Amino acid sequence: MEKFIERILDNINSEKKYNKEFSKIYKLHKYWARKPWYIVDEFIDKYSQVGEIIMDPFCGSGCTGVEAICYGRDFIGYDLNPTAIAISNATLKNDVNIEELKADFERIKSNCKEEILSLYKTEDLCEKCKEPLYIKYQLMGPKYRDKEMVALYCPKCSGDKILKKREISEADRKLIEKINNIKINKWYPDNEFPKKFYKDRFSYKGISKVSDMYTKRNLYALSIIFDEINKIQNKNKELLLIAFSNTVLHSSKLKGENVRPLGVNNYWIPDDYIEENVWFRFENRVKNLIDSKIKLNEKIKNVGVTTGKYNVKKKSALSLKEKECIDYIFTDPPYGDAIQYSELSFIWNSWFKEVYDIEEEIIINPVQNKGNEEFNNLLFKSLDNIYSALKNEKFFTLCFQNKNYAIWEDIINYCKKLGFSLYEIGIYDTFGNSFNKNWAKFSPKADIYVTFKKTNKTKEENYFYKKLDIEKVISDIIRYFEKHKDLEFDTVRLYDITIAYIIWNIFYNKEKIDIKDFNTKTFCKMVEKLINKEKKQTNVEDECKQISMFVSAD
């Protein structure tokens, strides 16, 4: 047990030193489950060589691809979501002429900035330059009925800084009334939402179409920008459309004063929402885009190897056709029903004029008639394809974060059935989170990376028969940390090592393992029981308060 704990601790990567400036490469667009790039590049370096081919069959926003090509590997990515493909291609694009990109934005700016800002213009003047102030955002909803608040700024002097807040004026109301009577003559998505969403938190507010997610003013402003971008006739068009798509949620009714769009992983519209200045948000997102491309150029130059080629395909992992030609696979598949990708991307894909084909979406979604069994079947088919695509004696890393341990058990056993051997388990802090920061609102705060090797030579001596007593496992880990007082310890670390040990046992322990009743709540009860039993005043006992919050939060 001690050797296992030591090996896991060796793989724990907490607060690794890295060039934080390169994180800007990945701030091009919001997307889910993006793995820390500085961990991805470690895996690529460890399990592949320059000139080899890396694959990610659930490529998302393209992080694996970027790290692969920067370090001289070729990359193949698959994703069923059109938005993911657009973001991946934009993130991976490494031949961007920054000055040409800036020039294209300046043309858009000269053609539509004044028209859009006129929609938010007020009679207030900047004290410094005496130019008109503009609404940066307006607070709307029941709380502000008949006394909506506006935040004002000066594009010339204050940039995005708010100069003052005040109640809406009569002149402001007349401007809104005028805009509401305008007929928008440029295209915008007016398509209906599907009749049923698994996580529908908007239709009860009268939202039935994508256009209903916006005020008339913001819909008008967005249509102007979208029209101008589509006039561009070069490769920068796709990049600027990404900056635009990263604007459309912040400019919708999904944003509140203290609520970020999709912050709760569904289209929840707060009762009191913000109407944000569309031009300000778009300009900010273009700046992120330009910074992203500048930093990608710097990273490629710093690495100093020939950049790899990439090919990103708008297809499901069920459609993989590669056969024994991939040198390393790194992927992060969907987590059951945790993130409803097709639903949450509906607005983005509507602006892109794309349709998400949900037939092959690997998800748990009752509306799609997909439960645990359907999810497993689809995921197993993708694992079949992953196994077939990988060369013999090569590695496959699976990052999977789910509190449904039955799914973990099914995946591990299926990988063993395919012919993989379990090579390594690593625990890595999620990007930007300390282990204790969000403990009371528990969800797994570390990612567990399980690396398999495709081989027919799994050593029989690696297997064993032993009844798994999880309570004893927890006790042994606690005693290990008490013995090694120099090591950082907290209950979350204890939890992650316990899960890693369970995964190892699922693969190599031939004794039947039943973990259907094991969850975060039973884990905490076991820890409390052990601490109370030993009744020792130790640093482990200090975790009791955290544990009680953990239990109540789960």
N, C-alpha and C positions, 0 to 999 in steps of 0.2 A: 504493500500500500504506500509506503514512504517513497519508493522509487517512482510510483505513478504520480504522486502529488508533486514531487520535485520536477518531473518531466512537464507536467501541466504548468507549474509556476514558471518554468523556463520559457514557455510559450506565451505567457501573459504579457501583453504589450500595453503598458499604461503610461500615458504622458510621454510618448516617444518624441524625441527631438526631430523636428522636420522643418522644412522651409515653408512657413505659413503663407507666404506670398503665393505659392503654387496652388493653394486651396481656391484661389480666385478662378482658376480654370474651370472649376465645377460649380461656380455660382451663376452660370449662364442661364439656368432655368430650374425652377422647383421640380423635384421628382422624389419619389419615395425610396426608402431602403438603400440609399447610396452608401456603399461601404467606404470607409476612410481610404483615400488613395494611397497613403503612405504605408498602409498595411497590404493593400493589393499589390503594390510594387515589390514588397518583400516576398510574397508568395510567388510572383512571376519570376523573380530572381532565383528563388530557391528551387523551383521545380521546372524551369525551362532554360533554354540557351538562346543566344542571339541567332536570328535567322529561322527559328522554329515558329510553328503556328499555334496561336492561342485561340481558344473559343470560349464564348459566353452565350449559352442558349437562352438565357433570360437577361439580355444585355441592359435593359432599362435605359438609363441616361448615358451609358457609354464609358463609365469609369474604367472598367477592365480593359476596354479597347485602347483608351488613351495611354494607360500605363504600359500596355503591350507595345504599341508602335513607338512610344518614346524610347523604349529600351531595345529597339531593333528587332522586335518580333512582328510577324504578320498577325492580323486579327480577323476573325469571323464572328459576327454577332447575329443573333436572332431575337426578334421580339414581335409579338402579335399586335402590340399597341402602336398605331400610326404616330401618336405623339412621341412615344419613346424613340421611334426610329428617327423622327425629325430632330429631336434633341441630341441623340447619339451622333448623327451625321454632322450636326452643327458643332458639337463638342470636339469631335475627331478631326474636323477640317483644320489642316495645319499648313496650308499654302495661302493664307489670307494676306492680302496687301492692306495693311492697317490704314494707310493714307487713303486708299481708294474706298475702303469701308467708311471712313470718316466723311469723305466727300459725298458718298451716297446718302449718308444720314443728313448732311448739311442741305442737300437738295430737298429731302423730305421736310426738313425744318423750315426752309425758306418758302416752301409751297403751302404749308398748313399750320405752322405754329401760331401765327397771329389769328387765324380763323378759329382755331380751337381755344386759344386763351380768351378770345372775345366772349366765349360761352361762360366764362368764370370771372369776368371783369366786374369790379365794383367802383363805386364813386369815391372810395377812400384813396388818399394819396400817401405815398411813401414820404416820411418826414425828411429823408436824406436826399432823394433825387426828385421828389415831387411828381414822380410817375404814378399811374394807377396801381393799386394793389389788386391782387387776384385771389380768388378762393383756392386754397390748397385742398381743403376738404370741408364738407358740410355734414353736421351731425343731424340725423333724421330719425323719426320713429315716435312712438307714443310718449316717450320721456320728454321729447322736444316739440310736441305738437303746438303749433302756433307761436313757437319761440325757438325755432331751429337755430343752432349755433354754427357760425362759420369761422374757420381759421384762415387768416390772411397772410400773404407773403408778397415779396417784391422780387420778380425774376432777375432784376438787374442788380439789386443790392444784397438781398438776403438769401439768394439761391433757394434752398428748400427749407430755410428756417422760418418758423412762424413768427410774425411780428406782433400780431394781436388776435384775440378772439372777441367776437361780439355776436349779438343776436342778429338774425337775418333782417335786412331792411326792406322797406317798401320797394325800393329800386331793384333789389335782388329778386323780390317776388315777381315783379313785372317782367324781368329778364327771363325767369324760369317759365312764366306763362307764355311768353313769346316763343321760347324754344319748344315748349310742349305743342305748339300749333304748327311747327315746322314739319314738312313732309321730308323724311330722309330719302334722298334720291341715290344713295350709294348702297352697295350690297352689305348685308349683315346677316348672320344666321338667325332665321326665324323658325327653325324646325322644332317639332314637338319633342319633349322628353318622352322616353318609353313610358307606357302606361303604368308599369310597375318597376320600381327600384327596390332592391333589397333593403337599402338604407335610405328611405325617402323621408327627408325632414324639411321639405320645401313645398310640396303640392298643396298642403293644407293652408298655405298662405296665398293661394291663387296663382302659383307659378306653374305654368304648363309648357311654356316655350323657352328656348334659350334667351330670346330677347327680353323675356319678362324678368330676367336676372339683373337688368340694368335700368337706371333712370333714363328718361328720354335724352337728357343732356349727354350722359356718358356714352350711350349707344350711338348717338350722332357723332361724337368726337372719335370714337373707335372706328366707325365706318370711314371717316375721313383719312385716318392714318392707314388703315388697311388698304384703301384704294390707292394711296400714294406709294406704298411699298410694292404693290403689284404692278406699278408702272416701271419698276427697275428691271432691266433686261440683262443682268449678269448674275454671277454666283452669290453675290452679297444679298440678293433677295431672300434666299432661304435663311440666312443668318438673321436678317432684320425681322423676318416673320417669327423667328424664335423669340426675339426681344419683345415683339408685339404680343405673342401668345403668353409671355410671362407678365404681361400687363393686364390681360383681360379679367383675371380673377380679382386682383386688387381693385379694379375699377367697377366691380359688381357689388350687389347687395350682400354678398357673402362676408364682407369686411365690416367689422365693428371697431369701436375705439380701442378695445382691448382683445379683439378677436382677429386672428389671421385666417384668410380663406383656407379651407380644408384642414384647419388646425385640429378638428375632431374627426377627420377622415370621412366626412360626408358633406353634402351640400346643405349645411345648416345656415339659415339666415337669421341673424340675431334680430330681436324686436327693434332695437335701436342700432342702426347701421350707419356706415359712412359713405357718402358720395365723394369719391376721391377725384382730384384733378387728373384727367387722363394724360394730358401732355407731360405733366411733371413725372408721373409714374413711367411713361414710355421713355422719356429722356434718361431717367435713372437706369432703366433696364438696358438701354443701348450702351450706357457707360459700362455696365457690368459685362456686356458682350465684348466691347473693345478691350477692357482689362483682361478678360478671359483669353482672348487671342494673343495679346501681348505676352502674357505669362506663359502660354503654351509655347510660343516662339522661344522664350528665354529658357524654358525647361529643356526643349529639344537641343538647343545650343549647349546647355550645361552638360547634358548627358554625353553628347559628342559621338554618337553612333548614327549610322544611316537609319533614318526613320522607316519603320515598317509600313506595309500596305494594309488597307482595311476594306472589309466588305460587310455592310450591315444589311440584313434581309428582313423585310416585313413579313415574317412567317413565324408560326408557332414552333416551339421546340419539338412538337410532334411531327414536324415536317423535315427534320434533319435528314439529309441524304448522304453526308460524308461517311466514308468507311475507312477506318484504321489509318487516318491521315493527320490526325490532330495530336500535337505534342503535349498540350496541357489544357485542361478545362477548369475554369474558375467561374462559379455561378452562385446566384442567390435567388432561388425560386420563390414563388408566392407562398405566403404563410396561411394556408387554409382560407378563412373568411376575413382575415385581419384587414386587408386592403382590397377594396373592390375597384380594380384598375379600370375596367371598362366604364363603370359608372362615374368614377371620379375624373376620368379623362373626357367625359362627354362634351363639356363646353369647349375644351381645347380642340378636340377633333371636329367639332362643328365649325369653328373658325377656320380650321385647316381644310374643310370640306371633305373630311375623311370619315369612313365608317369602320368601327371596331367590330371585327368578326368574332362574336362571343362563342361560337360553336366549339372552338378549340381552346377557349380560355380555361386555364387550369386554376380552378377556384372552388370554394364552397359558397354556393349561392342558391338558396331555395327557390328564388324566382326563376333561375335558369334550370331548376330541377337537378341541381348538383349538390349532393351531400358528401359525407365523408368517403363513402364508397366510390362515388364518381370522381372525387378529387384524387383519391389514391390511384385509381385506374389510369387517369390522365397523367399524373405525375410519374407513375411507373413506366408508361409508354415513353415518356421523355427520357427516363433513365435508361431504357433499352437503347434509345438512339445515341445517348451520350456514351454508353459502353461500346457501341458499334463504331462510333466516330473516333474513339481514342486508340492510339497505337498501343501495342502490347508493352508492358513494363513502364508505362507512362502514368502520370498522376491526374487525379480529379479532386478538386476541393469544393466542398458543398458548405455554404453558409446557410444555416436554417435556424430561425428564431421563432419558436412556437411553444406555448405552454401546454399544448395538447400532446402529452408524452406518448400516447398511443400512435400518433402520426410519426413521431421520431422512431418508435420501435418498428413500425411498418417499413419506413424508408431504410433503416439500417439493415434489417433482415433482407430486404429486396436487393440491396447492393451486394450483400453477401451471396445471395442466390445467383446474381448475375456473374459473379466470378471476381469481384473486387476483394482486395484485402484491406483492412483498416490500418492505415499507416501512421496517422498522427491526429491528435485532437489539440486545437489551440483555442484559447479564450482571449478575446481582444475587446477592450473598451470601445463602446460606440462613439462615433465622432462627436466631440464637444460635450460629452457627459462624464462627470465623475461618478463613481459607484454610489456615493451616498446622496447625491444631489436631489434625486427624485424618488427616494426610497419609499416614502409614504404612498406614492401613487405607483405601486409596483407594476412594472412589466419588465421582462428581461432587459437589463441594462448593458449586458455584454453580448457580443456575438460569439457563437461557438462555430468554429471552422473545423470541419471534419474532412481530412484528406485520405483518399483511397488510392490504391495502386492497382492497375489492371494487370493481373498476373495469375497464372495457373499454378504458382509455386508457393501458395500459402503454407507456412510450416505448421504441421499438425501439433507440434509442441506449444504453439501459441494458444491453443484451445485448452479449456479447463472445465471441470465440474465443481461448482460451489454454490450453495444456496445464498442468494443475495439478501442480506439483512441491511436495509437502507439506514435504519437507526444506528446500527453499529458502524456503518460507513461514515455517517455524520460524526459520530463519537470519535472515530479514529482521526478524522480530519481536524477536529477541535484539539485533540491531544497533540497532533503534529504542530499546530501553531503555538500551543502552550510550551512545547519543547523548544521551538524556534522563535523566541520572543523578538528577535530582530526583524522578523518579517511583518509586513503590513497585513492586518487582518480586519475583516468586517464580515457581517452576515451574508452580504451579497457574494463576496468571494467564496465563502463556505458553500453557498448555494450552487455557484457555477462549477466548482470542483466536484460537487456531488453529482450534478447532471453529467459532467464529462465522464465520471466513473461509471455511471449507469449506462451511458452510450457504449463505453468500452466493454462492459459486461454483456450488453445486448448482442454484440458482435461475437465475442470470443468465449462467453460462458455458455456451455451446452446445457446447463441446468435451466429449466423453464423459469422465466422471469415474469412476474405479474406486477405491472406498475399502473394498472388502470385506476387505482385509487390514490395514486401519488400525485400531488399537485403542490402549488406554492403554500397553500394553507396547511396541509398536512406536514410539509417540511418544517414550517415554523413551529408547529405544535411539538414536533419531535425535538427541535432545538431547545425549546422552553423546558420540555420534560427533562432533557439531559442536563441542562444548567441547574434546574431546581433539584435534581437528584444529587448532583455532586456538591451543590451548595458551597461553591468556592468563590471567593472574592477575586476574580481575575478580570483581565481586560475583555475576555469573551463575555462575561456576565454583563458588561456595560452595553452589550448589544440588545438587551431585553426590551428597552423602550422602542428601538427600531423594529424589533420583531413584532411587538404588539400592534404597531402601525401597519406593518406588512400584512398581518393576518386580517385586520379590519378592512384594509384597502382591497385585498384580493376578492 
